[in-house]
Amino acid sequence: MALTFEEARRLGWILLKAIIRFAFMIINNLVAIPSYVLYLIALQPLRLMDSHTFWTIEGVMFKWLLAMVSSWGWVAGYTVTEWGDDVKPISEEEAMVIVNHQATGDVCTLMMCLQDKGTVVRKMMWLMDHIFKYTNFGLVSLIHGDFFIRQGKAHRDKQLSFLKDHLDKYYHSRDRKWIVLFPEGGFLRKRRETSQSFAKKNNLPSLVHVTLPRLGATQVILKTLGPQQENGSLGAGDASRTGKPRGLQWVIDITIAYPKAKPIDIQTWILGYRPPVVTHVHYRVYPIKEVPVETEPLTEWLYQRFVEKEELLAHFYETGAFPPPKGQKQAVSKEMTLDPVWLFTIQSFAFVSAYMWYNILQYFYCCVF
């Protein structure tokens, strides 16, 4: 069937916007990421003299880079509405964040909704699939100290050992506060059938909107970063007595829901060809002392969190809203917003920095050659 003039015009406009957005993203990456790298190279003497200040500056620039990625979706109308517990009061305390995983856009959603949570973004460590290492943002994540984990039984034990070594080496030395992981170990559409088959064989809940989580990385993080254990659980920790970091104080359970269960992928986030979408993010906070660390009770605890996610998402897809907390009649939500003046300022800084570094490098090139 031939397209009408109006349909052709609309498709042409969508295509033109996608091309313009993609071109801007390429330019944005070409000016922002090299500038970030060159600033950190220039600051290496500071790293030797005052490591804390160096990583503070790096964290600020890292947050700006993530804000630029957030802005690509925000200007296309991909916004976030938040539900559940308020996590701002604990933004300066150590926490492990567990998130359901549906598509590559989940990471972009987190980049956006955590921008206004104090210093969280600049003091955050991400656990991501190793494939992200080869994306445009891979170099930045490597410098920042994120961990790329390779999936699969053949790599599991070695990867968990690498993770522990990585946490020991980089987490506290770079003053990290929140560590983010996706315990399902992959996207929902890829793991759902396997998860349901495993659940059937082991008499576990068969989940539709999430999959049964994997234990390995969660347990390594809790044992490595958690405070001293008390009766099989993690204690609250007391830095004043030991002089050491208190360790993890909270587990923040984040559930991401997309209208009609249609997630946003990174291609959509960049090209903006999908109509505006409001992504809904639900927070639930647990004190670390409630979290077991031994294998069987931790497995049961983690499975229960994802059963709760299943219930939250089922309610959302049926009603368009998350259910109210226990004891309350109505759930309260709020729209997360980004400051356009701030976004314009950091984008301008990136372009000015690129111009400055271009002239500096050109000057040195002319001097040498």
N, C-alpha and C positions, 0 to 999 in steps of 0.2 A: 504494500500500500504506500502510495506516494505521500510525502510529508506536505502538509499545508505550509503556506508562506509563514504563518505565525509560528508554527512548530520549528521550521527550519531556522527562522530568525532567533528563536530561543536557544536552540542547540548551538547555533553559531556563536551566540553570546557566551554560553557556558564554556565552549571550547576556547574562545579568545581569553576569557578570564583565567582558565586553567593554564594557558600558555604564559600569560603575564605573571601569574603567581609562581609558576615553575621557574621562570627566568629570574624573578626576584629572589626566590629561594637559593638558586645557584649563586647569584651575586652575593647574597647575604652570607652564605657559607664561605665564599672565597675571600670576603673581607673580614669576617668575624673570627673564624677559626685560626687562620694564620696569625692574626693580631694577638689572639689569646696565647698562642704558642710562643711568639716572639717576645711578648711581655714577660712570660715566665722564664725564657732564656736570659733576658736582660736582668731578671731578679735573682739569678742563681747565687750571686754573692750574699744577698739577703738571706737566702735559704741556709747558707752555711753559718751566718752570724745569728739569725733569729728565725728558726724554723716555724715557730708559732705564727709570727706575723706574715711570713711568706704564704703559709697555707690559708690564712685568713684572707689575704688579697686574692689568692687563687680561687677561694670559695666564692667571693663576691663576683668575680668575672664568670665563674661557672654558673652562678645563678642568673646572671645577665644572658648568657647563651641559652639557657633553658627558657628564659622569658621570651627570647626571640622566637624559639620554636613554638611556644604557647601562643604568641601573637599571630602566627600563621593560621591557626585554627580559629582564634578569637575573632579576627576580622572577617572570617567566612561565616560567622554566626554559630560556631561550635562552642557553646558555653557550658558551664557546669553549675548544677544546683546541689547543695550539700544538705545532708540529713544526719540525724543521730547525735552522738556525743560531740562536744566541742573539744577539739584537740589543741587549740591555741594555748591553753594554760600549761600544757606539758611539752610545748615545742622546744624548750631548752633542756629537757631531760632526755636521757637515752631511751630509745624505744626500737623494738622490732616491728616492722610493718608487713602484714601479710595481705595479699591482694588476689582476687580472682582474675583469671586471664582469659580474654576472649579474642583479642586481636592486637596488632601492633599499635593501634591508637590508644591502648590502655596506658602506655608509657607517656604519651603526649598529654593525656588527661591528667595524670598525676603531676606532670611538669607544670600544668596550669593551676590545678587546685591547691597545690602546696606553696605557691608563690607568696601568699600572704600569711604564711605560718611562721613568722619570725625568721630565725636563721636556719630553719630546717633544710632548705634546698642547698645552701652552700655547705652544710655540714652533713650531708646525706651520702650514704654509700649504697649503690645499686648492685643487685645480683641479677644479671641478664644472661640470656642465651648467648653462646659464643658467636653466633652469626652477627650480632649487633657490633661486634668488634670491627667488622668489615664495612660498616656503614659510614656515612659522612661524619657522624658524631663519635665514631669509635676511638679516634686519636684523643679527643677531649676526655672521654671516659677513662681511657688508659692512664692519662696524666693525673686525672682526679683521684684515681685509685679504686674505681669500680671493679667488680669481679665478674668475669665472663665464664659461665659454667657450661661444660659440654654434657649434653644429655645422653642417656643410654646406659644399659647395664655394664657394658664393657668398660666404661669410663668412670662408673659411679664412685668406687672406693678411692681411686686416685684423685678424682675431682674434689671429694670431700676433704681429703688430706691437704690438697692445695688450698682449699677454702680456709681451713683452720690456720695454715701458715700465713695466708694473706691477711686474715683478721688480726693475728698476732703482730704482724709487721706494720700494718697501715692504719688500723681502725683508731686506736688511741693516739698514735704518734701524729695523726693528722686531725685530731680533735673531732672525730665523727660523732654524731648524736643519734641519727636514725639510720637504720639499715632496712632496705626494701627488698622483698623477694616475692616470687609468685610460686607458692608451694605446689600448684598443680603440675608444674614442669612442662607446660606447653599450652597451646591454644585449645579452647573448649571443643571446637569442631574436629580437632585432630585426635583428642584423647577421650571423648565421651564414650565411644563404643567400647574401647579397651577398659575404661573405668567401670562401665556397667557390667561387662563380662566378669571382671575381677570381683565386683560386689556380689554378683550372683553366686560365684563359686565359694565366697567366704562369708555368706550370710550377712552382708553389709547393706546399708541403704543404697538403692539405685537412684542416682542423681541425674537430673536433666539439664539444669541451668548452670551447674558447676560439675567438676569431677573430683573424685577422691584425691586428697593431697598426698604428696610424697613427704616422707619424714626426714630424710638425710640432712639437707641443708639447714632446716629449722633446728634440728637437734644440735648440730655443730655450732650454730650461732648462739643458742641458749647456753650451751656448756662453755663456750669460749668467752662470751661477752657478758654472761649473766653474773649476778653477785653470788656470794657463797651459798651453797645449797643447805636447806634446812628440811630434814625429813623427806627427802626426795623431790622437794620443790625448790624454787629459787627464792632466797631471802630478799629483803628490801635493800640491803647494802647500807654501809655507813662510811662514807669517804673521810669523815672527820677523824675516825679512829685509825684507819689504815694509811691515810695519805694517798691512797690509790683511787682511780675512778670508781664510782659506785657501781658501774655496770648497768645493764638494762634495768629499767624500772617499769616499763610498760610494754604490752603487746597491743598494737593498734590494728584492728581488723577492718580493712576497707573493702567494701563491696561496690563494684561499678556496674551500673545498669544503663542500658541503651534502650530508647523507645522501640517497642515492637521486637526487642531482642536482636536488633540489627546493629552490630558493633561498627565503629569507625576504624578503618585501617590507616596506615601512615600515608598511603597514596591519596586517600580522600582528604586527609589533614593538609597535605601539601597543595593539591590541585583545587580543592574546594568545589568539586562538581556536584556534591550532594547538597540538597537544601539545608538550611540551618537546623541544627540538632542540639537539644539540651541533654547532656549526659548527667546522670544522677549518681552521686557518690555518697555512700552511707558509711559512717564511722561508728565503731564500737570499741571501747577501751577496756583493757583488762590489766589489773595490777600484776606485776611479774610474780609476786608471791603465790598467785593462784595457778601458775603454770607449772605442771610437772616436767621433769627432764628425763626420767627413765623411759625406756622405749615403749613399753605397753601403755602406761598411763598417758604419755605424751601423744601416742598414736590415737588413743580414744579421745583426748582433748581436742586434737587437731581435726579429727573427723567430725566431731560435734560442731566445731566452728563452721565447717563447710555444709553441714546439714542445716545450720541456721542461715547460711548464705542462700541455700536452696529455697528455704521458706521465705526469706526476704525478697528474693527475686520473683518467686511465684506470685507473691502478693503484689509486687510492683507491676508485673506484666498483666495482672488481672485488673488492677485498680488505677494504675498510673502514678501511684505514690507508695512510699515505704510505710509499713505499719508503725503505729505509735509505740514508744517504749512502754514497758510494763508499768501499770499504775497510772498511765496517762490516756486521755481520751482522743487526743489528736497529735499527729506528728507535725513537727515544725521544720520547715526548710528555709534555706536562704540562698540567694544567687551569689555565686562567687564572681567578682568582677576584677578586671585589670585596669590600671590607670593608663589611659592613652598617652598622657604627657610623659609619664615615666617610660613607656615603651618607645615613644619617639626619641626620648633623650638617649636611651641606651643604643638604639639603632644608629642615631647620629654619631655617638661616640665610636661605634664600630667602624663607620665609614671614615671618620676623621682619623682614627688610629691607622686604618689601612693606608690612607694617603700619606700619613707621617712615616710609616714603616717603608713604604715604597720609596720615598725620597731618601731616607737614611740608607737603605740598601743600595739604591742607585748611586749615592755619593761614595759609599765604600767600594762599589764595583769600579767606578771611574778612577778612584785612587789606586786601586790594585792593578787594574788593567789599562 
